[in-house]
Amino acid sequence: MKPTLVLVERNAHLPSGHHHGALIALASAHQPTVVIVPNGVTAETRTALVKAQAQVVDRPHGTASRILTAAARATEATADVALALFRSRHWPRKLRRAPHQITALARCLTESAAVRAGRFVAGSHPVTVLSAGEALHTTAGLFGGPHARYVHEINTTEDSSLRLLGKITRRVGDRVTLLAPTDQVRDDLAALFPYLPCRTRPFAVADSGDRISETERCAARQEAGLKAADRAVCLVGGWWPSKDFATIDAALHRITRPLTVLVIGAPLDEQLLRRWRSLPRVRLQATHAAATQAQIRSVYAAADATVLARHPGVGKESGLLADAVRLGVPLLASDHDPSLSERLRGRDWARMFPVGDASALAEQLDRLSSSLPRRPGPNAAQQIGIPTAAEQAAFLVHLPH
């Protein structure tokens, strides 16, 4: 009898993000699968999970899970009040950090309740938290039970009170395995939590069957009003601080060939979009929305390439890279991360430009008019170390917990 894959995704209620695609792919690749969504789930993702025959659990199960859920909600409400009180920069920095520390505790309690619910529903099968908080790992192990935790990046470190709580619960460190999607995140975690086992494992998954067909591509380009000779790039996802839109902005001011820029996601910078609309060689199509998977796929299908531009030193996993190889879309990428640059070196579907170099990016954008990159082949994901959904599911169900 196959082991049950038990997944916790506390961000499944958010209207967008590459965690939705990974969650659906994993549930589709392995049966039986139980998905715990403590904050709810979007209608689109729920429909896909049900189609994949996954059991979706959106409420606490068992006394411990209910108690932890109630505690998490009370703690989160406290964090909201603290954020309102200490938002002003006139307060000491420690007080201004307090809401984020309380939020970290609330997330820990939410994840603990979800792990408890998973173990209540699925018994002793391994549980994996797919979007884990970056703090209080052993506390989650104590309250929730044995599990693995994917930590995607570290935004908030533990202050003294949380470090004390972590120290008290450190004795159950053997209940928790940390998973980092990149070596840099693993190194950051190892520096903060040297007593916890931590290994690098890509979070993104890619299957060759996800590739965009030529029929899809033609239909998407026609819908976007693109002729065969028109060139288009896409910018997918929210405009978060790690992304280098200043360089993209400067590059669009320098291009010498007409270019359609397809933007989809939330949040976006409306002031920047207004500037782009006024540029003589830019034709902008922007969708201000937390997009569905179908909308994102359509934008990728219409584009000749997707642009990945980040600030120097950003070493977290790129959902854009995973999308590119999964869907078969060429990539224009900055060399912000040496590890990523090494993986992309020599790939004929990826063109690199120096991080922060707007002139170099403008040259790559202009070059599309005369020479398009090849599309990533069916084996592109495997070549750069991104597993299939079936491989990822097999890895997770056999992790020691």
Summary of the structure (lengths in Angstrom):
residues: 401
radius of gyration: 21.9
end to end distance: 19.1
largest distance: 64.6
contacts: 1353
relative contact order: 0.12
helix: 47%
strand: 15%
